[in-house]
Structures are given as structure tokens and as C-alpha cells.
């Protein structure tokens, strides 16, 4: 059985890909923050201090954000 390849992004790669700062990313993941976004991709914990984001989930989030802002809800 061939499983689809999963590509993981580091925080640095995520920052580069979506153009948000580290603090802006973490504010989107914190329900207590004004910028909280429940649709923002959650990281995969690889250890106590290491997290990665699934590239396809990030791409889906970006696509949804763009469509939503342009009135083409996906």
C-alpha cells in the first residue's frame, strides 16, 4: 500500500511560507488571544520542544483564507 508522502514544516519554514511572525502564529493558536483562529493548522509535537506543521494542512488553510476573503468560500 502506497501512503501519500507527508511533508512537515519547521516554524522557520512556516513563517517563510505564510508571512506571519512567530508571535502572530502562536496568537492564532491560543484561544485566549484576540487573533485566535480555530481553523489555523495545529502543529504535530515531535518531542518536548519540537513541533512541525503538516504542509498540506497549511496549504489548505491558506486556500480557505484566500477564498473566504474573496467571497469564494471553499
mmCIF file as gemmi writes it, N, C-alpha and C atoms, coordinates in Angstrom:
data_model
loop_
_atom_site.group_PDB
_atom_site.id
_atom_site.type_symbol
_atom_site.label_atom_id
_atom_site.label_alt_id
_atom_site.label_comp_id
_atom_site.label_asym_id
_atom_site.label_entity_id
_atom_site.label_seq_id
_atom_site.pdbx_PDB_ins_code
_atom_site.Cartn_x
_atom_site.Cartn_y
_atom_site.Cartn_z
_atom_site.occupancy
_atom_site.B_iso_or_equiv
_atom_site.pdbx_formal_charge
_atom_site.auth_seq_id
_atom_site.auth_asym_id
_atom_site.pdbx_PDB_model_num
ATOM 1 N N . UNK Axp A 1 ? 0.84 -1.183 0 1 0 ? 1 A 1
ATOM 2 C CA . UNK Axp A 1 ? 0 0 0 1 0 ? 1 A 1
ATOM 3 C C . UNK Axp A 1 ? 0.884 1.244 0 1 0 ? 1 A 1
ATOM 4 N N . UNK Axp A 2 ? 0.597 2.163 -0.898 1 0 ? 2 A 1
ATOM 5 C CA . UNK Axp A 2 ? 1.361 3.405 -1.008 1 0 ? 2 A 1
ATOM 6 C C . UNK Axp A 2 ? 0.624 4.528 -0.288 1 0 ? 2 A 1
ATOM 7 N N . UNK Axp A 3 ? 1.203 5.033 0.784 1 0 ? 3 A 1
ATOM 8 C CA . UNK Axp A 3 ? 0.619 6.157 1.507 1 0 ? 3 A 1
ATOM 9 C C . UNK Axp A 3 ? 1.135 7.456 0.906 1 0 ? 3 A 1
ATOM 10 N N . UNK Axp A 4 ? 0.304 8.507 0.93 1 0 ? 4 A 1
ATOM 11 C CA . UNK Axp A 4 ? 0.787 9.785 0.421 1 0 ? 4 A 1
ATOM 12 C C . UNK Axp A 4 ? 1.924 10.299 1.296 1 0 ? 4 A 1
ATOM 13 N N . UNK Axp A 5 ? 2.875 10.942 0.67 1 0 ? 5 A 1
ATOM 14 C CA . UNK Axp A 5 ? 4.017 11.494 1.393 1 0 ? 5 A 1
ATOM 15 C C . UNK Axp A 5 ? 3.561 12.701 2.213 1 0 ? 5 A 1
ATOM 16 N N . UNK Axp A 6 ? 3.952 12.726 3.473 1 0 ? 6 A 1
ATOM 17 C CA . UNK Axp A 6 ? 3.629 13.85 4.346 1 0 ? 6 A 1
ATOM 18 C C . UNK Axp A 6 ? 4.883 14.689 4.51 1 0 ? 6 A 1
ATOM 19 N N . UNK Axp A 7 ? 4.761 15.972 4.193 1 0 ? 7 A 1
ATOM 20 C CA . UNK Axp A 7 ? 5.875 16.891 4.35 1 0 ? 7 A 1
ATOM 21 C C . UNK Axp A 7 ? 5.611 17.756 5.573 1 0 ? 7 A 1
ATOM 22 N N . UNK Axp A 8 ? 6.608 17.819 6.455 1 0 ? 8 A 1
ATOM 23 C CA . UNK Axp A 8 ? 6.49 18.612 7.669 1 0 ? 8 A 1
ATOM 24 C C . UNK Axp A 8 ? 7.307 19.886 7.54 1 0 ? 8 A 1
ATOM 25 N N . UNK Axp A 9 ? 6.761 20.977 8.071 1 0 ? 9 A 1
ATOM 26 C CA . UNK Axp A 9 ? 7.434 22.268 8.027 1 0 ? 9 A 1
ATOM 27 C C . UNK Axp A 9 ? 7.912 22.665 9.419 1 0 ? 9 A 1
ATOM 28 N N . UNK Axp A 10 ? 9.107 23.206 9.484 1 0 ? 10 A 1
ATOM 29 C CA . UNK Axp A 10 ? 9.593 23.777 10.733 1 0 ? 10 A 1
ATOM 30 C C . UNK Axp A 10 ? 8.913 25.124 10.943 1 0 ? 10 A 1
ATOM 31 N N . UNK Axp A 11 ? 9.06 25.684 12.127 1 0 ? 11 A 1
ATOM 32 C CA . UNK Axp A 11 ? 8.495 27.002 12.389 1 0 ? 11 A 1
ATOM 33 C C . UNK Axp A 11 ? 9.079 28.027 11.425 1 0 ? 11 A 1
ATOM 34 N N . UNK Axp A 12 ? 10.363 27.959 11.196 1 0 ? 12 A 1
ATOM 35 C CA . UNK Axp A 12 ? 11.014 28.891 10.266 1 0 ? 12 A 1
ATOM 36 C C . UNK Axp A 12 ? 10.418 28.775 8.862 1 0 ? 12 A 1
ATOM 37 N N . UNK Axp A 13 ? 10.199 27.54 8.409 1 0 ? 13 A 1
ATOM 38 C CA . UNK Axp A 13 ? 9.594 27.33 7.087 1 0 ? 13 A 1
ATOM 39 C C . UNK Axp A 13 ? 8.151 27.826 7.055 1 0 ? 13 A 1
ATOM 40 N N . UNK Axp A 14 ? 7.428 27.619 8.154 1 0 ? 14 A 1
ATOM 41 C CA . UNK Axp A 14 ? 6.046 28.089 8.242 1 0 ? 14 A 1
ATOM 42 C C . UNK Axp A 14 ? 5.995 29.609 8.164 1 0 ? 14 A 1
ATOM 43 N N . UNK Axp A 15 ? 6.866 30.269 8.901 1 0 ? 15 A 1
ATOM 44 C CA . UNK Axp A 15 ? 6.946 31.727 8.889 1 0 ? 15 A 1
ATOM 45 C C . UNK Axp A 15 ? 7.209 32.221 7.475 1 0 ? 15 A 1
ATOM 46 N N . UNK Axp A 16 ? 8.15 31.596 6.808 1 0 ? 16 A 1
ATOM 47 C CA . UNK Axp A 16 ? 8.5 31.984 5.441 1 0 ? 16 A 1
ATOM 48 C C . UNK Axp A 16 ? 7.331 31.744 4.482 1 0 ? 16 A 1
ATOM 49 N N . UNK Axp A 17 ? 6.64 30.653 4.677 1 0 ? 17 A 1
ATOM 50 C CA . UNK Axp A 17 ? 5.572 30.26 3.749 1 0 ? 17 A 1
ATOM 51 C C . UNK Axp A 17 ? 4.334 31.143 3.861 1 0 ? 17 A 1
ATOM 52 N N . UNK Axp A 18 ? 3.94 31.506 5.102 1 0 ? 18 A 1
ATOM 53 C CA . UNK Axp A 18 ? 2.693 32.249 5.262 1 0 ? 18 A 1
ATOM 54 C C . UNK Axp A 18 ? 2.898 33.733 5.558 1 0 ? 18 A 1
ATOM 55 N N . UNK Axp A 19 ? 4.116 34.142 5.827 1 0 ? 19 A 1
ATOM 56 C CA . UNK Axp A 19 ? 4.404 35.558 6.01 1 0 ? 19 A 1
ATOM 57 C C . UNK Axp A 19 ? 3.951 36.15 7.329 1 0 ? 19 A 1
ATOM 58 N N . UNK Axp A 20 ? 3.784 35.316 8.337 1 0 ? 20 A 1
ATOM 59 C CA . UNK Axp A 20 ? 3.423 35.797 9.668 1 0 ? 20 A 1
ATOM 60 C C . UNK Axp A 20 ? 4.61 35.608 10.611 1 0 ? 20 A 1
ATOM 61 N N . UNK Axp A 21 ? 4.667 36.429 11.641 1 0 ? 21 A 1
ATOM 62 C CA . UNK Axp A 21 ? 5.735 36.293 12.633 1 0 ? 21 A 1
ATOM 63 C C . UNK Axp A 21 ? 5.449 35.106 13.556 1 0 ? 21 A 1
ATOM 64 N N . UNK Axp A 22 ? 6.455 34.72 14.312 1 0 ? 22 A 1
ATOM 65 C CA . UNK Axp A 22 ? 6.309 33.624 15.266 1 0 ? 22 A 1
ATOM 66 C C . UNK Axp A 22 ? 5.186 33.946 16.262 1 0 ? 22 A 1
ATOM 67 N N . UNK Axp A 23 ? 5.181 35.169 16.79 1 0 ? 23 A 1
ATOM 68 C CA . UNK Axp A 23 ? 4.162 35.525 17.783 1 0 ? 23 A 1
ATOM 69 C C . UNK Axp A 23 ? 2.771 35.548 17.153 1 0 ? 23 A 1
ATOM 70 N N . UNK Axp A 24 ? 2.646 36.007 15.918 1 0 ? 24 A 1
ATOM 71 C CA . UNK Axp A 24 ? 1.349 36.019 15.244 1 0 ? 24 A 1
ATOM 72 C C . UNK Axp A 24 ? 0.822 34.602 15.032 1 0 ? 24 A 1
ATOM 73 N N . UNK Axp A 25 ? 1.719 33.686 14.718 1 0 ? 25 A 1
ATOM 74 C CA . UNK Axp A 25 ? 1.337 32.277 14.542 1 0 ? 25 A 1
ATOM 75 C C . UNK Axp A 25 ? 0.81 31.711 15.848 1 0 ? 25 A 1
ATOM 76 N N . UNK Axp A 26 ? 1.541 31.924 16.936 1 0 ? 26 A 1
ATOM 77 C CA . UNK Axp A 26 ? 1.123 31.378 18.222 1 0 ? 26 A 1
ATOM 78 C C . UNK Axp A 26 ? -0.136 32.06 18.761 1 0 ? 26 A 1
ATOM 79 N N . UNK Axp A 27 ? -0.355 33.338 18.427 1 0 ? 27 A 1
ATOM 80 C CA . UNK Axp A 27 ? -1.602 34.006 18.832 1 0 ? 27 A 1
ATOM 81 C C . UNK Axp A 27 ? -2.796 33.385 18.113 1 0 ? 27 A 1
ATOM 82 N N . UNK Axp A 28 ? -2.602 32.942 16.89 1 0 ? 28 A 1
ATOM 83 C CA . UNK Axp A 28 ? -3.697 32.309 16.154 1 0 ? 28 A 1
ATOM 84 C C . UNK Axp A 28 ? -4.061 30.934 16.726 1 0 ? 28 A 1
ATOM 85 N N . UNK Axp A 29 ? -3.155 30.341 17.471 1 0 ? 29 A 1
ATOM 86 C CA . UNK Axp A 29 ? -3.408 29.02 18.047 1 0 ? 29 A 1
ATOM 87 C C . UNK Axp A 29 ? -3.879 29.083 19.497 1 0 ? 29 A 1
ATOM 88 N N . UNK Axp A 30 ? -3.886 30.276 20.099 1 0 ? 30 A 1
ATOM 89 C CA . UNK Axp A 30 ? -4.242 30.429 21.517 1 0 ? 30 A 1
ATOM 90 C C . UNK Axp A 30 ? -5.668 30.962 21.668 1 0 ? 30 A 1
ATOM 91 N N . UNK Axp A 31 ? -6.577 30.137 22.2 1 0 ? 31 A 1
ATOM 92 C CA . UNK Axp A 31 ? -7.983 30.557 22.34 1 0 ? 31 A 1
ATOM 93 C C . UNK Axp A 31 ? -8.169 31.821 23.187 1 0 ? 31 A 1
ATOM 94 N N . UNK Axp A 32 ? -7.2 32.17 24.01 1 0 ? 32 A 1
ATOM 95 C CA . UNK Axp A 32 ? -7.322 33.359 24.857 1 0 ? 32 A 1
ATOM 96 C C . UNK Axp A 32 ? -6.955 34.64 24.109 1 0 ? 32 A 1
ATOM 97 N N . UNK Axp A 33 ? -6.386 34.502 22.93 1 0 ? 33 A 1
ATOM 98 C CA . UNK Axp A 33 ? -5.913 35.661 22.172 1 0 ? 33 A 1
ATOM 99 C C . UNK Axp A 33 ? -6.989 36.222 21.247 1 0 ? 33 A 1
ATOM 100 N N . UNK Axp A 34 ? -6.918 37.517 21.011 1 0 ? 34 A 1
ATOM 101 C CA . UNK Axp A 34 ? -7.852 38.21 20.128 1 0 ? 34 A 1
ATOM 102 C C . UNK Axp A 34 ? -7.756 37.678 18.687 1 0 ? 34 A 1
ATOM 103 N N . UNK Axp A 35 ? -6.556 37.299 18.253 1 0 ? 35 A 1
ATOM 104 C CA . UNK Axp A 35 ? -6.348 36.811 16.881 1 0 ? 35 A 1
ATOM 105 C C . UNK Axp A 35 ? -6.564 35.301 16.733 1 0 ? 35 A 1
ATOM 106 N N . UNK Axp A 36 ? -7.106 34.661 17.761 1 0 ? 36 A 1
ATOM 107 C CA . UNK Axp A 36 ? -7.311 33.206 17.713 1 0 ? 36 A 1
ATOM 108 C C . UNK Axp A 36 ? -8.077 32.804 16.456 1 0 ? 36 A 1
ATOM 109 N N . UNK Axp A 37 ? -7.594 31.774 15.808 1 0 ? 37 A 1
ATOM 110 C CA . UNK Axp A 37 ? -8.232 31.244 14.603 1 0 ? 37 A 1
ATOM 111 C C . UNK Axp A 37 ? -8.347 29.734 14.762 1 0 ? 37 A 1
ATOM 112 N N . UNK Axp A 38 ? -9.549 29.24 15.059 1 0 ? 38 A 1
ATOM 113 C CA . UNK Axp A 38 ? -9.711 27.795 15.273 1 0 ? 38 A 1
ATOM 114 C C . UNK Axp A 38 ? -9.417 26.962 14.031 1 0 ? 38 A 1
ATOM 115 N N . UNK Axp A 39 ? -9.359 27.604 12.86 1 0 ? 39 A 1
ATOM 116 C CA . UNK Axp A 39 ? -9.067 26.864 11.629 1 0 ? 39 A 1
ATOM 117 C C . UNK Axp A 39 ? -7.569 26.79 11.331 1 0 ? 39 A 1
ATOM 118 N N . UNK Axp A 40 ? -6.769 27.52 12.107 1 0 ? 40 A 1
ATOM 119 C CA . UNK Axp A 40 ? -5.323 27.525 11.861 1 0 ? 40 A 1
ATOM 120 C C . UNK Axp A 40 ? -4.744 26.139 12.134 1 0 ? 40 A 1
ATOM 121 N N . UNK Axp A 41 ? -3.873 25.649 11.243 1 0 ? 41 A 1
ATOM 122 C CA . UNK Axp A 41 ? -3.305 24.302 11.419 1 0 ? 41 A 1
ATOM 123 C C . UNK Axp A 41 ? -2.567 24.141 12.746 1 0 ? 41 A 1
ATOM 124 N N . UNK Axp A 42 ? -2.805 23.036 13.386 1 0 ? 42 A 1
ATOM 125 C CA . UNK Axp A 42 ? -2.146 22.725 14.652 1 0 ? 42 A 1
ATOM 126 C C . UNK Axp A 42 ? -0.837 21.992 14.375 1 0 ? 42 A 1
ATOM 127 N N . UNK Axp A 43 ? 0.172 22.266 15.19 1 0 ? 43 A 1
ATOM 128 C CA . UNK Axp A 43 ? 1.443 21.574 14.988 1 0 ? 43 A 1
ATOM 129 C C . UNK Axp A 43 ? 1.391 20.129 15.479 1 0 ? 43 A 1
ATOM 130 N N . UNK Axp A 44 ? 2.289 19.34 14.959 1 0 ? 44 A 1
ATOM 131 C CA . UNK Axp A 44 ? 2.494 17.97 15.416 1 0 ? 44 A 1
ATOM 132 C C . UNK Axp A 44 ? 3.688 18.028 16.366 1 0 ? 44 A 1
ATOM 133 N N . UNK Axp A 45 ? 3.499 17.585 17.598 1 0 ? 45 A 1
ATOM 134 C CA . UNK Axp A 45 ? 4.589 17.59 18.566 1 0 ? 45 A 1
ATOM 135 C C . UNK Axp A 45 ? 5.521 16.418 18.273 1 0 ? 45 A 1
ATOM 136 N N . UNK Axp A 46 ? 6.79 16.733 18.038 1 0 ? 46 A 1
ATOM 137 C CA . UNK Axp A 46 ? 7.791 15.712 17.737 1 0 ? 46 A 1
ATOM 138 C C . UNK Axp A 46 ? 8.623 15.374 18.975 1 0 ? 46 A 1
ATOM 139 N N . UNK Axp A 47 ? 8.444 16.15 20.011 1 0 ? 47 A 1
ATOM 140 C CA . UNK Axp A 47 ? 9.168 15.982 21.258 1 0 ? 47 A 1
ATOM 141 C C . UNK Axp A 47 ? 8.759 17.119 22.184 1 0 ? 47 A 1
ATOM 142 N N . UNK Axp A 48 ? 9.436 17.256 23.29 1 0 ? 48 A 1
ATOM 143 C CA . UNK Axp A 48 ? 9.061 18.291 24.253 1 0 ? 48 A 1
ATOM 144 C C . UNK Axp A 48 ? 9.202 19.698 23.69 1 0 ? 48 A 1
ATOM 145 N N . UNK Axp A 49 ? 10.221 19.916 22.876 1 0 ? 49 A 1
ATOM 146 C CA . UNK Axp A 49 ? 10.491 21.265 22.379 1 0 ? 49 A 1
ATOM 147 C C . UNK Axp A 49 ? 10.441 21.382 20.858 1 0 ? 49 A 1
ATOM 148 N N . UNK Axp A 50 ? 9.981 20.35 20.188 1 0 ? 50 A 1
ATOM 149 C CA . UNK Axp A 50 ? 9.981 20.35 18.721 1 0 ? 50 A 1
ATOM 150 C C . UNK Axp A 50 ? 8.575 20.149 18.177 1 0 ? 50 A 1
ATOM 151 N N . UNK Axp A 51 ? 8.173 21.068 17.318 1 0 ? 51 A 1
ATOM 152 C CA . UNK Axp A 51 ? 6.875 20.98 16.654 1 0 ? 51 A 1
ATOM 153 C C . UNK Axp A 51 ? 7.076 21.138 15.158 1 0 ? 51 A 1
ATOM 154 N N . UNK Axp A 52 ? 6.19 20.526 14.397 1 0 ? 52 A 1
ATOM 155 C CA . UNK Axp A 52 ? 6.197 20.659 12.942 1 0 ? 52 A 1
ATOM 156 C C . UNK Axp A 52 ? 4.755 20.816 12.477 1 0 ? 52 A 1
ATOM 157 N N . UNK Axp A 53 ? 4.585 21.478 11.336 1 0 ? 53 A 1
ATOM 158 C CA . UNK Axp A 53 ? 3.263 21.669 10.737 1 0 ? 53 A 1
ATOM 159 C C . UNK Axp A 53 ? 3.182 20.85 9.456 1 0 ? 53 A 1
ATOM 160 N N . UNK Axp A 54 ? 2.031 20.245 9.221 1 0 ? 54 A 1
ATOM 161 C CA . UNK Axp A 54 ? 1.829 19.442 8.023 1 0 ? 54 A 1
ATOM 162 C C . UNK Axp A 54 ? 1.579 20.396 6.855 1 0 ? 54 A 1
ATOM 163 N N . UNK Axp A 55 ? 2.44 20.306 5.853 1 0 ? 55 A 1
ATOM 164 C CA . UNK Axp A 55 ? 2.408 21.219 4.721 1 0 ? 55 A 1
ATOM 165 C C . UNK Axp A 55 ? 1.041 21.276 4.053 1 0 ? 55 A 1
ATOM 166 N N . UNK Axp A 56 ? 0.418 20.136 3.831 1 0 ? 56 A 1
ATOM 167 C CA . UNK Axp A 56 ? -0.877 20.117 3.144 1 0 ? 56 A 1
ATOM 168 C C . UNK Axp A 56 ? -1.955 20.83 3.965 1 0 ? 56 A 1
ATOM 169 N N . UNK Axp A 57 ? -1.887 20.748 5.292 1 0 ? 57 A 1
ATOM 170 C CA . UNK Axp A 57 ? -2.852 21.448 6.143 1 0 ? 57 A 1
ATOM 171 C C . UNK Axp A 57 ? -2.639 22.959 6.061 1 0 ? 57 A 1
ATOM 172 N N . UNK Axp A 58 ? -1.377 23.375 6.005 1 0 ? 58 A 1
ATOM 173 C CA . UNK Axp A 58 ? -1.054 24.794 5.859 1 0 ? 58 A 1
ATOM 174 C C . UNK Axp A 58 ? -1.575 25.302 4.514 1 0 ? 58 A 1
ATOM 175 N N . UNK Axp A 59 ? -1.338 24.528 3.459 1 0 ? 59 A 1
ATOM 176 C CA . UNK Axp A 59 ? -1.821 24.906 2.123 1 0 ? 59 A 1
ATOM 177 C C . UNK Axp A 59 ? -3.345 25.01 2.097 1 0 ? 59 A 1
ATOM 178 N N . UNK Axp A 60 ? -4.026 24.06 2.731 1 0 ? 60 A 1
ATOM 179 C CA . UNK Axp A 60 ? -5.492 24.084 2.785 1 0 ? 60 A 1
ATOM 180 C C . UNK Axp A 60 ? -5.985 25.322 3.533 1 0 ? 60 A 1
ATOM 181 N N . UNK Axp A 61 ? -5.322 25.656 4.646 1 0 ? 61 A 1
ATOM 182 C CA . UNK Axp A 61 ? -5.701 26.832 5.427 1 0 ? 61 A 1
ATOM 183 C C . UNK Axp A 61 ? -5.532 28.105 4.6 1 0 ? 61 A 1
ATOM 184 N N . UNK Axp A 62 ? -4.407 28.215 3.897 1 0 ? 62 A 1
ATOM 185 C CA . UNK Axp A 62 ? -4.163 29.388 3.054 1 0 ? 62 A 1
ATOM 186 C C . UNK Axp A 62 ? -5.218 29.509 1.961 1 0 ? 62 A 1
ATOM 187 N N . UNK Axp A 63 ? -5.528 28.402 1.321 1 0 ? 63 A 1
ATOM 188 C CA . UNK Axp A 63 ? -6.532 28.4 0.253 1 0 ? 63 A 1
ATOM 189 C C . UNK Axp A 63 ? -7.891 28.836 0.792 1 0 ? 63 A 1
ATOM 190 N N . UNK Axp A 64 ? -8.269 28.305 1.954 1 0 ? 64 A 1
ATOM 191 C CA . UNK Axp A 64 ? -9.542 28.667 2.58 1 0 ? 64 A 1
ATOM 192 C C . UNK Axp A 64 ? -9.569 30.156 2.928 1 0 ? 64 A 1
ATOM 193 N N . UNK Axp A 65 ? -8.475 30.664 3.47 1 0 ? 65 A 1
ATOM 194 C CA . UNK Axp A 65 ? -8.37 32.073 3.843 1 0 ? 65 A 1
ATOM 195 C C . UNK Axp A 65 ? -8.539 32.977 2.626 1 0 ? 65 A 1
ATOM 196 N N . UNK Axp A 66 ? -7.863 32.63 1.552 1 0 ? 66 A 1
ATOM 197 C CA . UNK Axp A 66 ? -7.943 33.415 0.32 1 0 ? 66 A 1
ATOM 198 C C . UNK Axp A 66 ? -9.36 33.379 -0.249 1 0 ? 66 A 1
ATOM 199 N N . UNK Axp A 67 ? -9.945 32.194 -0.33 1 0 ? 67 A 1
ATOM 200 C CA . UNK Axp A 67 ? -11.31 32.058 -0.862 1 0 ? 67 A 1
ATOM 201 C C . UNK Axp A 67 ? -12.311 32.822 -0.003 1 0 ? 67 A 1
ATOM 202 N N . UNK Axp A 68 ? -12.169 32.727 1.31 1 0 ? 68 A 1
ATOM 203 C CA . UNK Axp A 68 ? -13.074 33.405 2.229 1 0 ? 68 A 1
ATOM 204 C C . UNK Axp A 68 ? -13.007 34.925 2.043 1 0 ? 68 A 1
ATOM 205 N N . UNK Axp A 69 ? -11.799 35.454 1.904 1 0 ? 69 A 1
ATOM 206 C CA . UNK Axp A 69 ? -11.627 36.891 1.749 1 0 ? 69 A 1
ATOM 207 C C . UNK Axp A 69 ? -12.097 37.405 0.398 1 0 ? 69 A 1
ATOM 208 N N . UNK Axp A 70 ? -12.093 36.548 -0.577 1 0 ? 70 A 1
ATOM 209 C CA . UNK Axp A 70 ? -12.527 36.942 -1.921 1 0 ? 70 A 1
ATOM 210 C C . UNK Axp A 70 ? -13.967 36.574 -2.215 1 0 ? 70 A 1
ATOM 211 N N . UNK Axp A 71 ? -14.654 36.066 -1.199 1 0 ? 71 A 1
ATOM 212 C CA . UNK Axp A 71 ? -16.062 35.746 -1.344 1 0 ? 71 A 1
ATOM 213 C C . UNK Axp A 71 ? -16.349 34.453 -2.086 1 0 ? 71 A 1
ATOM 214 N N . UNK Axp A 72 ? -15.344 33.578 -2.16 1 0 ? 72 A 1
ATOM 215 C CA . UNK Axp A 72 ? -15.495 32.279 -2.84 1 0 ? 72 A 1
ATOM 216 C C . UNK Axp A 72 ? -15.342 31.152 -1.832 1 0 ? 72 A 1
ATOM 217 N N . UNK Axp A 73 ? -16.082 31.182 -0.745 1 0 ? 73 A 1
ATOM 218 C CA . UNK Axp A 73 ? -15.917 30.196 0.332 1 0 ? 73 A 1
ATOM 219 C C . UNK Axp A 73 ? -15.787 28.789 -0.223 1 0 ? 73 A 1
ATOM 220 N N . UNK Axp A 74 ? -14.695 28.141 0.198 1 0 ? 74 A 1
ATOM 221 C CA . UNK Axp A 74 ? -14.419 26.781 -0.275 1 0 ? 74 A 1
ATOM 222 C C . UNK Axp A 74 ? -15.068 25.758 0.623 1 0 ? 74 A 1
